[in-house]
């Protein structure tokens, strides 16, 4: 039995990538949580956000590949930050 996730080194299923791209087209901002984005499978969504002129925020411990593109960056654990967010 395998959980419904993508392990390191595996490819993200194409239909999942296409679904995320469709959903991104309906958004005006992107919040990236707990990812260094050094793997292209996640970074591609930053690139899609850039093409659409989206505002982007990253929450991660340490640097990420998306840092130059974030308008706001929080260097902390997601578990410490998320309970404090109010939308």
Backbone as JSON Lines, residues from 0, in Angstrom:
{"i":0,"aa":"X","n":[0.84,-1.16,0.0],"ca":[0.0,0.0,0.0],"c":[0.9,1.24,0.0]}
{"i":1,"aa":"X","n":[0.62,2.15,-0.9],"ca":[1.4,3.39,-1.02],"c":[0.49,4.59,-0.76]}
{"i":2,"aa":"X","n":[0.94,5.52,0.08],"ca":[0.12,6.72,0.31],"c":[0.05,7.57,-0.96]}
{"i":3,"aa":"X","n":[-0.94,8.45,-1.02],"ca":[-1.13,9.32,-2.19],"c":[-0.22,10.53,-2.07]}
{"i":4,"aa":"X","n":[1.05,10.31,-2.31],"ca":[2.03,11.38,-2.3],"c":[3.16,11.02,-3.26]}
{"i":5,"aa":"X","n":[3.99,11.99,-3.51],"ca":[5.11,11.79,-4.44],"c":[6.39,11.75,-3.61]}
{"i":6,"aa":"X","n":[7.09,10.63,-3.7],"ca":[8.34,10.49,-2.97],"c":[9.46,11.19,-3.72]}
{"i":7,"aa":"X","n":[10.52,11.54,-2.98],"ca":[11.68,12.18,-3.58],"c":[12.18,11.33,-4.74]}
{"i":8,"aa":"X","n":[12.43,11.97,-5.87],"ca":[12.94,11.28,-7.05],"c":[11.85,10.8,-7.99]}
{"i":9,"aa":"X","n":[10.61,10.8,-7.54],"ca":[9.5,10.39,-8.4],"c":[8.95,11.6,-9.16]}
{"i":10,"aa":"X","n":[8.24,11.31,-10.23],"ca":[7.6,12.38,-11.0],"c":[6.2,12.63,-10.44]}
{"i":11,"aa":"X","n":[5.8,13.89,-10.46],"ca":[4.44,14.24,-10.08],"c":[3.53,13.82,-11.23]}
{"i":12,"aa":"X","n":[2.43,13.12,-10.94],"ca":[1.53,12.72,-12.02],"c":[1.06,13.93,-12.83]}
{"i":13,"aa":"X","n":[1.07,13.79,-14.15],"ca":[0.74,14.89,-15.05],"c":[-0.62,15.5,-14.75]}
{"i":14,"aa":"X","n":[-1.63,14.66,-14.47],"ca":[-2.97,15.2,-14.19],"c":[-2.97,16.05,-12.94]}
{"i":15,"aa":"X","n":[-2.12,15.73,-11.98],"ca":[-2.04,16.55,-10.76],"c":[-1.41,17.9,-11.07]}
{"i":16,"aa":"X","n":[-0.37,17.9,-11.89],"ca":[0.28,19.15,-12.28],"c":[-0.71,20.04,-13.04]}
{"i":17,"aa":"X","n":[-1.45,19.45,-13.96],"ca":[-2.41,20.22,-14.75],"c":[-3.52,20.78,-13.86]}
{"i":18,"aa":"X","n":[-3.97,19.99,-12.88],"ca":[-5.02,20.47,-11.97],"c":[-4.52,21.66,-11.16]}
{"i":19,"aa":"X","n":[-3.29,21.58,-10.66],"ca":[-2.73,22.69,-9.87],"c":[-2.59,23.93,-10.75]}
{"i":20,"aa":"X","n":[-2.16,23.77,-11.98],"ca":[-2.04,24.92,-12.89],"c":[-3.4,25.57,-13.12]}
{"i":21,"aa":"X","n":[-4.45,24.76,-13.29],"ca":[-5.8,25.32,-13.47],"c":[-6.24,26.09,-12.22]}
{"i":22,"aa":"X","n":[-5.94,25.52,-11.06],"ca":[-6.33,26.19,-9.81],"c":[-5.52,27.47,-9.6]}
{"i":23,"aa":"X","n":[-4.25,27.46,-9.97],"ca":[-3.42,28.67,-9.86],"c":[-3.98,29.8,-10.72]}
{"i":24,"aa":"X","n":[-4.56,29.45,-11.85],"ca":[-5.1,30.46,-12.75],"c":[-6.25,31.24,-12.1]}
{"i":25,"aa":"X","n":[-6.84,30.68,-11.05],"ca":[-7.95,31.34,-10.37],"c":[-7.52,32.08,-9.11]}
{"i":26,"aa":"X","n":[-6.22,32.09,-8.83],"ca":[-5.7,32.7,-7.6],"c":[-4.99,34.02,-7.89]}
{"i":27,"aa":"X","n":[-4.89,34.86,-6.86],"ca":[-4.11,36.08,-7.01],"c":[-2.88,36.09,-6.11]}
{"i":28,"aa":"X","n":[-2.72,35.03,-5.3],"ca":[-1.56,34.95,-4.4],"c":[-1.2,33.48,-4.18]}
{"i":29,"aa":"X","n":[0.04,33.27,-3.77],"ca":[0.54,31.91,-3.55],"c":[1.31,31.89,-2.23]}
{"i":30,"aa":"X","n":[0.95,30.96,-1.36],"ca":[1.61,30.78,-0.08],"c":[2.36,29.45,-0.12]}
{"i":31,"aa":"X","n":[3.68,29.5,0.01],"ca":[4.52,28.31,-0.04],"c":[4.93,27.96,1.38]}
{"i":32,"aa":"X","n":[4.62,26.74,1.8],"ca":[4.87,26.32,3.18],"c":[5.82,25.14,3.23]}
{"i":33,"aa":"X","n":[6.92,25.29,3.97],"ca":[7.8,24.18,4.28],"c":[8.46,23.51,3.1]}
{"i":34,"aa":"X","n":[8.9,24.27,2.13],"ca":[9.59,23.69,0.98],"c":[10.77,24.57,0.6]}
{"i":35,"aa":"X","n":[11.89,23.93,0.33],"ca":[13.05,24.68,-0.15],"c":[12.9,25.03,-1.63]}
{"i":36,"aa":"X","n":[12.0,24.35,-2.31],"ca":[11.74,24.54,-3.74],"c":[12.95,24.21,-4.61]}
{"i":37,"aa":"X","n":[13.89,23.45,-4.09],"ca":[15.05,23.1,-4.89],"c":[14.75,22.0,-5.9]}
{"i":38,"aa":"X","n":[13.6,21.35,-5.75],"ca":[13.17,20.34,-6.71],"c":[12.21,21.03,-7.67]}
{"i":39,"aa":"X","n":[12.38,20.81,-8.97],"ca":[11.6,21.51,-9.97],"c":[10.1,21.25,-9.83]}
{"i":40,"aa":"X","n":[9.71,20.08,-9.34],"ca":[8.29,19.76,-9.25],"c":[7.51,20.79,-8.43]}
{"i":41,"aa":"X","n":[8.14,21.4,-7.45],"ca":[7.5,22.47,-6.69],"c":[7.8,23.85,-7.25]}
{"i":42,"aa":"X","n":[9.03,24.04,-7.7],"ca":[9.46,25.35,-8.2],"c":[8.68,25.77,-9.45]}
{"i":43,"aa":"X","n":[8.2,24.8,-10.23],"ca":[7.45,25.14,-11.44],"c":[6.22,25.99,-11.12]}
{"i":44,"aa":"X","n":[5.67,25.82,-9.92],"ca":[4.48,26.6,-9.55],"c":[4.85,28.04,-9.2]}
{"i":45,"aa":"X","n":[6.07,28.25,-8.73],"ca":[6.57,29.61,-8.54],"c":[6.69,30.29,-9.9]}
{"i":46,"aa":"X","n":[7.24,29.57,-10.87],"ca":[7.37,30.12,-12.22],"c":[6.0,30.46,-12.81]}
{"i":47,"aa":"X","n":[5.02,29.59,-12.59],"ca":[3.67,29.87,-13.08],"c":[3.1,31.11,-12.38]}
{"i":48,"aa":"X","n":[3.37,31.25,-11.1],"ca":[2.92,32.44,-10.37],"c":[3.56,33.71,-10.9]}
{"i":49,"aa":"X","n":[4.84,33.63,-11.24],"ca":[5.53,34.79,-11.81],"c":[4.9,35.21,-13.13]}
{"i":50,"aa":"X","n":[4.57,34.23,-13.96],"ca":[3.94,34.53,-15.26],"c":[2.62,35.25,-15.08]}
{"i":51,"aa":"X","n":[1.92,34.95,-14.0],"ca":[0.61,35.54,-13.74],"c":[0.69,36.8,-12.88]}
{"i":52,"aa":"X","n":[1.9,37.17,-12.46],"ca":[2.06,38.36,-11.63],"c":[1.5,38.21,-10.22]}
{"i":53,"aa":"X","n":[1.5,36.98,-9.73],"ca":[0.94,36.7,-8.41],"c":[1.84,37.21,-7.29]}
{"i":54,"aa":"X","n":[1.21,37.63,-6.19],"ca":[1.96,37.91,-4.97],"c":[2.3,36.56,-4.34]}
{"i":55,"aa":"X","n":[3.5,36.46,-3.77],"ca":[3.93,35.19,-3.2],"c":[4.6,35.39,-1.85]}
{"i":56,"aa":"X","n":[4.34,34.46,-0.95],"ca":[4.92,34.47,0.38],"c":[5.47,33.08,0.66]}
{"i":57,"aa":"X","n":[6.62,33.01,1.31],"ca":[7.21,31.73,1.67],"c":[7.45,31.62,3.16]}
{"i":58,"aa":"X","n":[7.16,30.44,3.7],"ca":[7.43,30.13,5.1],"c":[8.28,28.87,5.12]}
{"i":59,"aa":"X","n":[9.49,28.99,5.62],"ca":[10.4,27.85,5.65],"c":[11.55,28.16,6.59]}
{"i":60,"aa":"X","n":[12.16,27.1,7.12],"ca":[13.39,27.28,7.89],"c":[14.53,27.24,6.88]}
{"i":61,"aa":"X","n":[15.28,28.31,6.78],"ca":[16.39,28.36,5.84],"c":[15.96,28.89,4.49]}
{"i":62,"aa":"X","n":[16.95,29.1,3.63],"ca":[16.69,29.7,2.31],"c":[15.9,28.77,1.4]}
{"i":63,"aa":"X","n":[15.23,29.38,0.43],"ca":[14.51,28.61,-0.59],"c":[14.87,29.15,-1.96]}
{"i":64,"aa":"X","n":[14.62,28.35,-2.95],"ca":[14.86,28.75,-4.33],"c":[13.91,29.88,-4.75]}
{"i":65,"aa":"X","n":[12.8,30.0,-4.07],"ca":[11.82,31.02,-4.41],"c":[12.04,32.36,-3.74]}
{"i":66,"aa":"X","n":[13.01,32.45,-2.83],"ca":[13.21,33.69,-2.06],"c":[13.29,34.96,-2.91]}
{"i":67,"aa":"X","n":[13.98,34.95,-4.05],"ca":[14.04,36.19,-4.83],"c":[12.69,36.64,-5.38]}
{"i":68,"aa":"X","n":[11.71,35.75,-5.39],"ca":[10.41,36.06,-5.97],"c":[9.33,36.35,-4.93]}
{"i":69,"aa":"X","n":[9.62,36.08,-3.67],"ca":[8.64,36.31,-2.61],"c":[8.58,37.78,-2.24]}
{"i":70,"aa":"X","n":[7.37,38.3,-2.09],"ca":[7.2,39.65,-1.59],"c":[7.32,39.67,-0.06]}
{"i":71,"aa":"X","n":[7.1,38.51,0.53],"ca":[7.17,38.39,1.98],"c":[7.74,37.02,2.31]}
{"i":72,"aa":"X","n":[8.67,36.97,3.25],"ca":[9.35,35.72,3.6],"c":[9.42,35.59,5.1]}
{"i":73,"aa":"X","n":[9.06,34.42,5.63],"ca":[9.12,34.15,7.07],"c":[10.06,32.98,7.28]}
{"i":74,"aa":"X","n":[11.12,33.21,8.03],"ca":[12.1,32.16,8.33],"c":[11.73,31.54,9.67]}
{"i":75,"aa":"X","n":[10.85,30.55,9.63],"ca":[10.36,29.91,10.86],"c":[9.69,28.59,10.5]}
{"i":76,"aa":"X","n":[9.37,27.83,11.54],"ca":[8.64,26.57,11.35],"c":[7.19,26.86,11.0]}
{"i":77,"aa":"X","n":[6.65,26.11,10.07],"ca":[5.25,26.28,9.68],"c":[4.32,26.11,10.87]}
{"i":78,"aa":"X","n":[4.63,25.14,11.74],"ca":[3.8,24.89,12.91],"c":[3.75,26.05,13.88]}
{"i":79,"aa":"X","n":[4.77,26.9,13.84],"ca":[4.77,28.1,14.69],"c":[4.03,29.26,14.03]}
{"i":80,"aa":"X","n":[4.06,29.3,12.71],"ca":[3.49,30.43,11.96],"c":[2.0,30.26,11.67]}
{"i":81,"aa":"X","n":[1.6,29.1,11.2],"ca":[0.22,28.91,10.75],"c":[-0.84,29.23,11.8]}
{"i":82,"aa":"X","n":[-0.67,28.83,13.06],"ca":[-1.7,29.18,14.05],"c":[-1.86,30.69,14.26]}
{"i":83,"aa":"X","n":[-0.87,31.45,13.86],"ca":[-0.92,32.91,14.07],"c":[-1.47,33.68,12.87]}
{"i":84,"aa":"X","n":[-1.68,32.99,11.75],"ca":[-2.2,33.66,10.55],"c":[-3.69,33.93,10.7]}
{"i":85,"aa":"X","n":[-4.08,35.13,10.32],"ca":[-5.49,35.52,10.31],"c":[-5.77,36.12,8.95]}
{"i":86,"aa":"X","n":[-6.72,35.55,8.26],"ca":[-7.04,36.01,6.92],"c":[-8.24,36.93,6.97]}
